[in-house]
Amino acid sequence: MAMTLSLLAYLVSSVCCIMALRGLSGPNTAKGGLMFGIAGMALAVVTTLMLPGVSSYGTIILGVAVGGGIGALIAKKIEMTALPQLVAAFHSLVGLAAVFIAAAAFHNPEAYNIGTRGEIHIGSLIEMALGVAIGAITFTGSIIAFGKLQGIVTGKPVVFKGQHMLNAALGCVLLLLLVLLCVTESPLVFWAIVFLSFLLGVLMIIPIGGADMPVIVSMLNSYSGWAAAGIGFTLQNNLLIIVGALVGASGAILSYIMCKGMNRSFFNVILGGFGGEAGGAAAASTASDKPVKIGSAEDAAFIMKNASSVIIVPGYGMAVAQAQHALREMADQLKKEGVKVRYAIHPVAGRMPGHMNVLLAEANVPYEDVLELEEINRDFSQTDVAFVIGANDITNPAAKKDPASPIYGMPILDVESAGTVLFVKRSLGSGYAGIDNELFFYDNTMMLLGDAKAMCEGIIRAMEH
């Protein structure tokens, strides 16, 4: 009876997790999706704690209190701009948990009902081997991704001769070790798999540039899900299998969406990552030889007040400056003047899909005013003003015109087609791809150099007076 109730509770929890993913697919349903996710995980934890074989409640409660306290503290203090690296850091813990559980099951299989020492069921060995390998790769790979996004590790691709051949060779050795573990059940082979997977996680991620890190983070998200699903088989926990598969599949889909947003294949990202630390000084030195129009908040206010339509293009710079509230207030002022205002969102703006949508929703920007690239790109040619705030690579015409550019072929927002482009940026420096944006020097572009939030507040004051 107790087992039947636990299975039913796990089923309800699984449905809640599916509903959470469905709700989080849109900004207007995200809050409800989050509630489903919380309810599903709470039910899963309580059900697991009520299982007959669970003991040591004191240790469990202590672990939950410490982990939950740390998680709550981080969630409370984290800035929206740091979400990509936060996700990467949390994924590393999922991968490490998979390694720990696999190690515990391998050395004490009787506790997990998967056989005895030296005679572990072959199916459990396969699941355990895959889970520990994927988990270990996820752990070190996520640590490197976190370091690159946080600036602790260089964002530039770290490459050396024969790198891809070395990774391929190590991958083949890893597969051989996985087979050998299933045949011999050798502890030496098990820990060799762990060590080699840790090494592969590092070697796979260091050659990828900072501009591609969001794709890698979503890929590692997928890895963590598959690692959890593999360990779910070892633990004979249906819920962990289901939730792990959901995370693995959603991470893979997210990686696909981001690659599509950059018009690049996943293998192109893995084998030829671009971008690193913005070469601000180098970009400034080359840019200084070109004529550029520099405007002020007063100039921007005059131009937009006399426009009939304005499209706002937010980017990572807006997130860094926390300018979304001032931006919405500026848009409200324009609407009072009879100006049609909309927002154009690129799929990879802000380093994560949906990042800009969340920031704008935080500032209570109406959902109907926020449009994706495919919905609004054709409208730029009939728009008086494109107001670009903190974006760079996603508006660079080189993506359409320069075959030698690393971003060539990436879909961009066609802001250069607007009557006037007002470009808010701290400097004329390059973006994550490490290349100049030729749009800065177009005749219809006016650069508004400075902090994005301060610039929006200056435009609001100018319009009021």
C-alpha positions in Angstrom: 0.0 0.0 0.0 2.8 2.4 1.0 4.6 1.7 -2.3 1.5 2.3 -4.3 0.9 5.6 -2.7 4.6 6.6 -3.2 4.3 5.7 -6.9 1.1 7.8 -7.2 2.8 10.7 -5.5 5.8 10.5 -7.8 3.4 10.5 -10.8 1.7 13.7 -9.5 5.2 15.2 -8.9 6.2 14.3 -12.5 3.1 15.9 -13.9 3.8 19.1 -11.9 7.4 19.2 -13.3 5.9 18.9 -16.9 3.4 21.7 -16.1 6.3 23.7 -14.8 8.2 23.5 -18.1 5.0 24.3 -20.0 4.4 27.4 -17.8 8.0 28.6 -18.0 7.8 28.7 -21.8 6.0 32.1 -21.7 6.3 35.2 -19.5 2.6 35.5 -18.8 2.5 31.9 -17.5 6.0 31.7 -15.9 4.8 32.5 -12.3 2.3 29.6 -12.5 4.9 27.3 -13.9 7.3 28.2 -11.1 4.6 27.3 -8.6 4.0 23.9 -10.2 7.8 23.3 -10.1 8.0 24.1 -6.4 5.0 22.0 -5.6 6.3 19.1 -7.6 9.7 19.1 -6.0 8.3 19.6 -2.5 6.0 16.6 -3.0 8.9 14.5 -4.4 11.2 15.3 -1.4 8.4 14.5 1.2 7.5 11.3 -0.6 11.1 10.2 -0.7 11.6 10.9 3.0 8.5 8.8 3.8 9.8 5.7 2.0 10.4 2.6 4.3 14.1 2.3 3.7 15.0 5.9 4.5 16.7 6.5 7.8 19.2 9.0 9.4 16.6 11.8 9.3 18.9 14.0 11.4 21.6 13.9 8.8 19.1 14.5 6.0 17.5 17.5 7.7 20.9 19.0 8.4 21.9 18.6 4.8 18.6 20.1 3.6 19.0 23.0 6.0 22.6 23.8 5.0 21.9 23.4 1.3 18.6 25.2 1.3 20.0 28.0 3.4 22.9 28.5 1.0 20.6 28.3 -2.0 18.2 30.8 -0.5 21.0 33.2 0.3 22.5 33.0 -3.2 19.0 33.4 -4.9 18.3 36.5 -2.8 21.6 38.2 -3.6 22.2 37.1 -7.2 22.0 39.8 -9.9 20.0 39.0 -13.0 23.2 39.5 -15.1 24.8 36.7 -13.2 22.1 34.1 -13.9 24.1 32.2 -16.6 27.1 31.6 -14.3 24.7 30.7 -11.4 23.1 28.1 -13.6 26.5 26.7 -14.6 27.6 26.5 -10.9 24.4 24.7 -9.9 24.8 22.2 -12.8 28.3 21.4 -11.5 26.7 20.3 -8.2 24.2 18.0 -10.0 27.1 16.4 -11.9 29.1 15.9 -8.7 26.1 14.4 -6.9 25.8 11.9 -9.7 29.5 11.0 -9.2 29.1 10.5 -5.5 25.9 8.4 -5.8 27.5 6.2 -8.4 30.6 5.7 -6.2 28.5 4.8 -3.2 26.4 2.3 -5.3 29.6 0.8 -6.8 31.2 0.2 -3.4 28.1 -0.8 -1.6 25.7 -2.3 -4.1 23.8 -4.3 -1.5 22.4 -1.1 -0.1 20.9 -0.2 -3.5 19.6 -3.8 -4.3 21.7 -4.0 -7.4 23.8 -7.0 -6.5 26.8 -7.7 -4.4 30.5 -6.6 -4.6 32.0 -8.2 -7.7 28.6 -9.3 -8.9 26.7 -6.1 -9.7 23.9 -6.6 -12.2 25.1 -5.8 -15.7 22.3 -3.3 -16.4 23.1 -1.4 -13.2 26.8 -1.3 -14.2 26.0 0.2 -17.5 23.6 2.8 -16.0 26.2 3.6 -13.3 29.1 3.9 -15.7 27.2 6.3 -18.0 25.9 8.3 -15.0 29.3 8.7 -13.4 31.0 9.6 -16.8 28.4 12.2 -17.7 28.2 13.5 -14.2 32.0 14.0 -14.0 32.1 15.8 -17.4 29.3 18.0 -16.3 31.0 18.9 -13.1 34.4 20.1 -14.4 32.8 21.5 -17.6 30.4 23.6 -15.6 33.2 24.8 -13.4 35.1 26.0 -16.4 31.9 27.6 -17.9 31.2 29.4 -14.6 34.8 30.7 -14.5 34.6 32.0 -18.1 31.3 33.7 -17.5 32.4 35.1 -14.1 35.7 36.3 -15.5 37.8 34.1 -13.3 39.0 32.1 -16.3 39.9 33.8 -19.5 36.9 34.1 -21.9 39.1 33.7 -24.9 39.3 30.2 -26.5 42.2 28.3 -25.1 43.5 26.2 -28.0 46.6 24.1 -28.8 47.8 22.0 -31.7 46.1 18.6 -31.9 43.5 19.6 -29.3 40.4 18.1 -31.0 42.4 14.9 -31.9 43.4 14.6 -28.2 39.8 15.0 -27.1 38.6 12.4 -29.6 41.3 10.0 -28.4 40.4 10.5 -24.8 36.7 10.0 -25.7 37.6 6.6 -27.3 39.6 5.6 -24.3 36.6 6.5 -22.0 34.3 4.3 -24.0 36.8 1.5 -23.8 36.9 1.9 -20.0 33.1 1.9 -19.7 33.1 -1.5 -21.5 35.9 -2.7 -19.4 34.1 -1.7 -16.1 31.1 -3.7 -17.2 33.3 -6.8 -17.8 35.7 -6.6 -14.8 33.9 -4.5 -12.2 37.4 -3.2 -11.3 37.5 -0.3 -8.8 40.7 0.9 -10.6 38.7 1.1 -13.8 35.8 2.9 -12.1 38.1 5.6 -10.7 40.0 5.8 -14.0 36.6 6.6 -15.6 36.0 9.4 -13.0 39.4 10.9 -13.5 39.3 10.8 -17.3 35.8 12.3 -17.4 36.9 15.1 -15.1 39.8 15.8 -17.5 37.5 15.6 -20.6 35.1 18.1 -19.0 37.9 20.7 -18.8 39.4 20.0 -22.2 36.0 20.1 -23.9 35.1 23.6 -22.6 38.4 25.6 -22.5 38.6 25.9 -26.3 35.1 27.5 -26.4 35.0 31.4 -26.3 33.0 33.5 -23.9 30.4 34.4 -26.6 29.4 30.7 -26.9 29.3 30.0 -23.2 25.5 30.3 -23.0 25.1 27.5 -25.5 27.6 25.4 -23.5 25.7 26.2 -20.2 22.5 24.9 -21.8 24.3 21.8 -23.1 25.7 21.1 -19.6 22.2 21.5 -18.3 21.2 18.7 -20.6 24.2 16.6 -19.5 23.2 17.1 -15.8 19.7 15.8 -16.7 20.9 12.7 -18.4 23.4 12.1 -15.5 20.5 12.3 -13.1 18.4 10.0 -15.2 21.2 7.4 -15.3 21.6 7.5 -11.5 17.8 7.3 -11.3 18.0 3.8 -12.8 20.8 2.9 -10.3 18.6 4.1 -7.4 15.5 2.5 -9.0 13.7 5.8 -8.6 11.1 6.5 -11.3 10.8 10.1 -10.5 14.5 10.8 -10.8 14.5 9.1 -14.2 11.5 11.2 -15.4 12.8 14.5 -14.1 16.3 13.8 -15.4 15.0 13.0 -18.8 12.9 16.2 -18.8 15.9 18.3 -17.8 18.1 16.5 -20.4 15.6 17.0 -23.2 14.8 20.6 -22.3 18.5 21.5 -22.1 19.1 19.9 -25.5 16.2 21.9 -27.0 17.5 25.1 -25.4 20.9 24.5 -27.0 19.2 24.0 -30.4 17.2 27.2 -30.0 20.4 29.2 -29.2 22.4 27.6 -32.0 19.5 28.5 -34.4 19.5 32.0 -33.0 23.2 32.3 -34.0 22.7 30.3 -37.2 25.4 27.9 -36.2 25.4 24.1 -35.7 26.1 22.7 -32.3 29.3 21.0 -33.6 30.4 24.4 -35.0 30.1 25.8 -31.5 32.0 22.9 -29.9 34.8 22.8 -32.6 35.1 26.5 -33.4 33.9 28.7 -30.6 34.4 32.4 -31.0 34.6 35.4 -28.7 36.3 36.2 -25.5 37.0 39.3 -23.4 36.0 42.3 -25.4 39.0 44.0 -26.8 37.9 47.4 -25.8 41.3 49.1 -26.2 41.9 47.6 -29.6 38.4 48.3 -30.8 38.7 51.9 -29.7 41.9 52.4 -31.5 40.5 51.2 -34.8 37.2 53.0 -34.3 38.8 56.3 -33.6 39.8 56.7 -37.3 36.2 56.6 -38.4 33.6 59.4 -38.2 30.9 58.8 -35.6 28.0 61.0 -34.5 27.9 61.4 -30.7 24.6 62.6 -29.2 23.2 63.5 -25.8 20.1 62.6 -23.8 18.5 65.9 -25.0 19.1 65.0 -28.7 17.6 61.5 -28.2 14.5 63.0 -26.4 13.9 65.5 -29.2 14.2 62.8 -31.9 12.0 60.3 -30.2 9.3 62.8 -29.2 8.9 63.8 -32.8 8.8 60.2 -34.1 5.6 58.3 -34.7 7.1 54.9 -34.0 10.0 53.6 -31.9 11.4 50.1 -31.5 13.5 49.4 -28.5 16.3 46.7 -28.7 17.5 45.7 -25.2 20.8 43.8 -24.6 23.2 42.7 -22.0 24.3 46.3 -21.3 20.8 47.1 -20.1 20.9 44.2 -17.7 24.3 45.2 -16.3 23.0 48.8 -15.7 19.7 47.6 -14.3 18.1 50.1 -16.7 14.8 48.2 -17.4 12.7 50.3 -15.0 14.0 53.6 -16.4 13.5 52.2 -19.9 9.9 51.4 -19.2 9.3 54.9 -17.7 10.9 56.4 -20.9 8.6 54.3 -23.0 5.6 55.4 -21.0 6.6 59.0 -21.6 6.8 58.4 -25.3 3.4 56.7 -25.3 1.9 59.8 -23.7 3.3 61.8 -26.6 1.4 59.5 -29.0 4.5 57.5 -30.1 4.0 53.8 -30.9 6.6 51.9 -28.8 7.5 48.2 -29.1 10.4 46.0 -28.0 12.4 43.7 -30.2 14.1 40.6 -28.6 16.8 38.6 -30.2 16.9 34.9 -29.2 20.3 35.2 -27.6 20.1 38.7 -26.2 21.5 38.9 -22.7 23.4 35.7 -23.0 20.4 33.5 -22.4 17.0 33.0 -24.2 14.3 34.8 -22.3 16.8 36.9 -20.3 15.5 40.2 -21.7 11.9 39.0 -21.4 12.4 38.4 -17.7 14.0 41.8 -17.1 11.2 43.6 -19.0 8.5 41.7 -17.2 10.2 42.7 -13.9 9.7 46.3 -15.0 6.0 45.6 -15.8 6.5 46.1 -19.6 3.2 44.8 -21.3 3.8 41.4 -22.8 2.0 42.4 -26.0 4.7 45.1 -26.6 7.5 42.6 -26.5 8.1 40.8 -29.9 10.6 38.2 -31.1 13.0 38.7 -34.0 10.8 36.9 -36.5 7.7 38.9 -35.5 9.2 42.4 -35.8 12.3 42.4 -38.0 10.4 43.5 -41.1 9.0 46.5 -39.3 12.3 48.3 -38.8 12.2 49.7 -42.4 8.9 51.4 -41.5 10.1 52.6 -38.1 11.3 56.2 -37.4 13.7 55.3 -34.5 15.4 52.2 -33.3 16.6 52.7 -29.7 19.4 50.1 -29.1 20.3 49.9 -25.4 23.3 47.7 -24.5 23.1 45.3 -27.4 26.0 44.9 -29.9 26.6 41.7 -31.9 22.9 41.0 -32.4 22.7 44.3 -34.4 26.0 44.1 -36.3 25.4 44.3 -40.1 28.7 42.3 -40.5 26.6 39.2 -39.9 24.9 39.8 -43.2 27.7 41.4 -45.3 31.1 40.1 -44.2 31.8 36.4 -45.0 35.1 36.7 -43.0 33.3 37.8 -39.8 33.0 35.2 -37.1 29.3 36.1 -36.7 28.6 35.9 -40.5 25.2 34.2 -41.1 23.9 34.9 -37.6 20.3 36.3 -37.8 20.4 39.9 -36.5 17.8 42.6 -35.8 17.7 44.9 -38.8 18.0 48.1 -36.8 20.0 49.8 -39.5 16.9 49.9 -41.7 15.2 52.4 -39.3 15.1 56.1 -40.0 17.4 56.8 -37.1 19.4 54.5 -34.8 20.0 55.7 -31.3 22.7 53.5 -29.8 23.2 53.5 -26.1 26.6 52.0 -25.1 29.4 52.8 -22.7 32.0 53.0 -25.4 32.7 52.1 -29.0 34.3 48.8 -27.9 33.5 45.4 -29.4 31.0 42.9 -28.1 31.4 39.2 -27.0 32.4 38.2 -30.5 35.4 40.6 -30.2 34.7 42.5 -33.4 33.7 46.1 -34.2 30.1 47.0 -35.0 30.1 48.9 -38.2 26.6 50.2 -37.4 28.2 52.7 -35.0 29.6 54.6 -38.0 26.4 54.6 -40.2 25.1 58.0 -41.3 21.7 57.3 -39.6 23.3 56.2 -36.3 23.8 58.5 -33.3 25.8 57.1 -30.4 24.7 57.8 -26.9 27.8 57.0 -24.9 27.4 56.4 -21.1 25.6 54.2 -18.5 22.3 52.9 -19.9 20.3 53.7 -16.8 21.7 57.2 -16.5 21.0 57.8 -20.2 17.4 56.7 -20.0 16.9 58.9 -16.9 18.4 61.8 -18.8 16.1 61.3 -21.7 13.1 61.2 -19.3 14.1 64.5 -17.7 14.6 66.1 -21.2 11.2 65.0 -22.3 9.5 66.3 -19.2 11.1 69.7 -19.6 
